[in-house]
């Protein structure tokens, strides 16, 4: 659903990083969004939940996404 540089179904990871770059609380919110899903921030298509992803795995992924420039 995501790619590093290109919008697919969801936004490019670099777009996500740019949007949340100055938001100190973004990491915790995005970890929850990876695990529980969400919608309405990037358009009409919701992001599905990923219950198979642990909190530690989600945090690793989110930290990586937020580190992109």
C-alpha positions in Angstrom: 0.0 0.0 0.0 3.0 2.3 0.5 6.3 3.0 -1.3 9.2 5.1 -0.2 9.0 7.7 -2.9 5.7 7.2 -4.7 2.0 7.3 -3.7 0.3 4.0 -4.2 -2.9 3.3 -2.3 -1.5 5.3 0.7 1.0 8.1 0.8 4.7 7.7 0.1 6.7 7.1 3.3 8.6 10.3 2.5 5.3 12.3 2.5 4.5 10.8 5.9 7.9 11.8 7.3 7.6 15.3 5.9 4.0 15.7 7.4 5.0 14.6 10.9 8.6 15.9 11.0 8.0 18.5 13.7 5.2 16.7 15.6 6.8 15.3 18.8 3.7 13.1 19.5 3.6 11.6 16.0 5.6 8.5 16.7 3.2 7.2 19.4 0.1 8.0 17.3 1.6 6.4 14.2 2.5 3.2 16.1 -1.1 2.9 17.1 -2.3 3.6 13.5 0.0 0.8 12.1 -1.4 -1.7 14.6 -5.1 -0.6 14.7 -5.6 1.1 11.3 -7.1 4.5 10.7 -8.5 6.8 8.1 -9.3 10.3 7.0 -5.9 11.8 7.2 -4.7 11.0 3.6 -8.0 10.6 1.8 -11.0 8.4 1.7 -9.3 5.0 1.7 -8.7 3.7 5.2 -5.5 2.0 6.4 -6.4 -1.5 7.6 -5.3 -2.7 11.0 -2.2 -4.9 11.3 -2.9 -6.9 14.4 0.0 -9.3 13.6 2.5 -6.5 14.1 3.7 -6.1 17.7 4.2 -2.7 19.3 7.9 -3.1 19.1 7.8 -3.9 15.4 5.5 -1.0 14.7 7.7 1.4 16.6 10.8 0.2 14.5 8.9 0.7 11.3 7.6 4.2 12.3 11.0 5.3 13.5 12.4 4.3 10.1 9.6 6.1 8.2 10.0 9.3 10.2 13.8 9.2 9.6 13.3 9.5 5.8 14.1 12.8 4.1 
